[in-house]
Amino acid sequence: MSATVCPPLPRALLIDLDGTIYHGGRMIEGADVWIASLREAGLPYLFVTNNSTASPEAFAERLRAMGIAAEPDQVCTSAQAAASYIATERPGASVFVIGESGLQDAVVGQGLTVVERDADVVLQGLDRELSYERLTRAVRMIHAGARYVLTNPDLLLPMEEGVIPGAGSIAALLEAAGGVPPVVIGKPSSILVDYALARLSASAEQTWMVGDNMLTDIAAGARAGCPTALMLTGITTADNLERYIDRAGVRPDLVFHTLHELQAYIMQRLGT
């Protein structure tokens, strides 16, 4: 463990999933024990993920299958935050969705209308079955004046067998072809973090952001005013840490090699 500063005692935590708690279907060592210790200590937390592909129920089920106690209301996704953002900015908007079931469900859940043409908003996340035809349709709607909203800018996602292209890779094409930058909801934007803080009724100053990606998790936490704890368990590693710090333009307050280290540090600070 290394520290830039000694952050305030955590009163709540925002915890990334991909690369922090698991890789694909494999739990990262110590995740189950750490989350159990938070529950025992009575520390409130939310799992905050840029992944927009699945519902909170599906994420909670995946966590439980790994032996990690989780309920849907403990999961906060970029899909939920994006749908909430659109519903607030343009109530009743028509939305063309490039994304999977989690994003579609979140849009409908906010009372928005999913359409296939003439949309007010093009909402894009990760879509692993995306066709060239749907990309073309999205580009034409953006050119026609539809607002472009992006769930998250992750270029890569860590999986068991290696990384895969993320929503940000698709967005690079849409932004180049559409000619306008998207409104980014997920990390490193503070919109998702602010949405999660509101759900916890927690202040940023006393809520730690825990994640593995300097460019998304740590950057978002810093922008929102949260103390940040970087895990070297996913995208950011000991070998590329300084390069990612340069790219992110911020330093994490704390750096941990394992979740066991993080658990020991928090429990020591709490005096348990």
N, C-alpha and C positions, 0 to 999 in steps of 0.2 A: 504494500500500500504506500502511496505517496500523496502528499497534500500540498496544494498551493496556498490555501488558507484553511483555517479551522471554522467550518460553517456552523451556524446555530444548530442546536439540538433539533432533530426532525420532529415535527408535529403531524406530518403526513408525508406520503411518498407517491410520486408518479413513476410507474415502473414500465419500461419498454418490454416488449415480448420477444420479437424475432432477434436473435443474437444475444439476448440478455437472459431470458428464461428458457428458451429452447432454440434448437436449430431444426426447422421442419417438424418432424414427429419425434425428435429426440430431446429430452430434457437436459439442460445444462446442469452439470453436477452441483448439488447443493441448493438448487432452486426450491425444492419441496421443503427442505429444512428451514431455509431462510424465511419463506412465506409463512410457515407455521409459527416461527418465532415472532413475526410481526403481529400475527393474530393473537398470540398469547400475551404480547406486550400491550395490546389494545391500540396499536398505531393504525390509523386509517390509511388506506391506499387505493389507488386505481391502477389497473393495467391499462396503459395508454399506448395504443399501437397505430402506426401509420398504415397498417394493412387494412384495406377497405373491402377485401374479398368476401369476408364471412360476417355473420351476425354475432352480437355479443354472446348469444346462447351457444353458438358453435365454438367460439373461443373458450368459453367457460367449460364446455364439455371436453375440449382438447386438453385443457389444463387438468381437469379431474382425472382424465385417462392417464395422465402422467403422475398422479398421486398428489397433485396440488389442489387444495381446496379453493374453489372459485365459484362465484355466482355471476349471472349475466350483468347484474347492476354494478359489479366490480370491474367491468370491462368498458373502456372508452375508446371508440374507434374513430379514425379520420372520416369514415363514411357518416357516422352520426353527426360529427361536428360540421361536415360539409353540408349535409341536408339541413341542419339547424341554421347555418349561416345563410343559405339560399332562402329558406322560409322566412327569416327575419328581414333580409334585404328585399326580397320580392315575393311576398305572400301569394300562394296559389300559382307560382310560376310553372310553365311547361319545361320539362328537362329531358334532354337527350343524354342517355347514360352510356358511357363506355366503361364497363366494369362488370363485376360478378354479383352474385346474389346479395351479398352484404350491402352493397351500395344501392342496388335496386330497392331492397327492403327499407333502407333508411330513408330514401327519397319518398316512398309511398307513406311511410310512417309519419312524415312531417306534413302530409296533406298536399304534396306536390304531385303534378301529373307527369307521368313518363310518356314521352312521345317519340316518334321516329322521324319526324320532319318538323320544320318551322318552330324550333324550340326557342324559348327565351334564354335558356342556359345550356351550354354543353358542359356536363360534369364528367370528368375523366379520372379513373383510378387504374388499378392493375386489371388487365383483362387477358387471360392466358388463351382465349379463343378468338382474339380480335382478328377481324378480316380487313383486307384492304378496302373493301366496299364501305365498311362502317367508318374507317378513317377518312375516306373521301367525303362521306356524308357530314362528318363532324367538321371538317375543314370548310366545306361550303356553308354550313350554318354559321360558323365563326365569321366568315367573310360577309355573311348577310346581316351581321350585327348581334348574334348571340353572345352572351357573356361566357367566357371560358373560365371554369373553376376546376382546380386540380386538387385531388384529395391529398397527395403527398408527392414530393420530388425525389424519392429514393431511386437512384439509378440501379442499384443492385439489392437483392435479398439473399441472405445467407441460408442455405438449405443443407441437409445432411450430405448430399453429394457434391456440394459446391454452390457458388452463387448463380442466380438467375436474373435476367433483366427485370427491373422494377417499373413502377408507374412513371417515374421520372424519365425513363428511356423512351416510353411512348410519348410523353409530353414534349421531349426534345423535337420529335417529328412534327407534332401538332403545332407547337409554337413557331417552328420554322415555316411550315406551310400555311398556317393561319395568319401569321403576321402580327399577332398580339401575345403578350405574356399572360399567363393565367393568374388568377387569384389563388394563391397557395394556402391551403387550410392546414395541412399536417406539418409536422416538424420538418424544417427548422422555423417555420412560421410560428408565432406565438398564439395563433388563433386556436389551435387544438389544445395547447397547454392552458390557455385562459378558460376554454370551455370545460376542461377537466377540473380546474381549480374551482370553478363555479359549482360544479356538481358535488365537489367535496366540501364546499363552503370553507375553503382554506385559503390562507394568505400565501402569496408566492415566497415571501421571505423565510417562512418556516416550513416550506414544502420542498423536499429534495426531488430532483429529476434524476432518475437512474437509467442509464442506457449504454449501449455499446458503440454508438455511431457519433463521432464528433460533429459531423456535418449536419445531422438532424437532431438527435436527442439532446446533445450537450449544447448545441447552438440555440435550440428552441428554449431550453431551460434558462440559459443565460439571458436571452432576449426578454423572457417573461419575468425575470428577476428572481429565479429559483436558484438555490445552491445546487451544484451539479456533481454527480458521482459517475465517473466513467468506468465501465467494465471492459476489460481486455479479453472479452469472450466471443466477439463477433467480428464486425467490420473493422473496428480499430484494434490493432494489436500492438505489442511492445515494439515491433519492428517498424511499423508505419506511424506510430503515435505523433512524432514531431512533425511529420509531413501533413497529417490531418489537422493538427493544431494550427499550422500555418494556413491551411486552406479554410478552416472554420473561422479564424480570426479571434478565437477565444481559447482560454485554457480551462479545463475542468478543475473544480475545487479539490476533488479527490479522485484518485485512480486506484482501482483494485484489479488484481489478477484473477481472483476467484470470488464466487459468491460466499464462500466460507469466510474469506477475509472481510467482506462487507458486513456480514452478519455479526462477526466478532466485534467490529468497530462500532456498529450501531448499539449493540447490547452493552458494550463497555460505556458508551456515552450515556445510555439510559440508566446505567448502574444496576443492570440485571444479570 
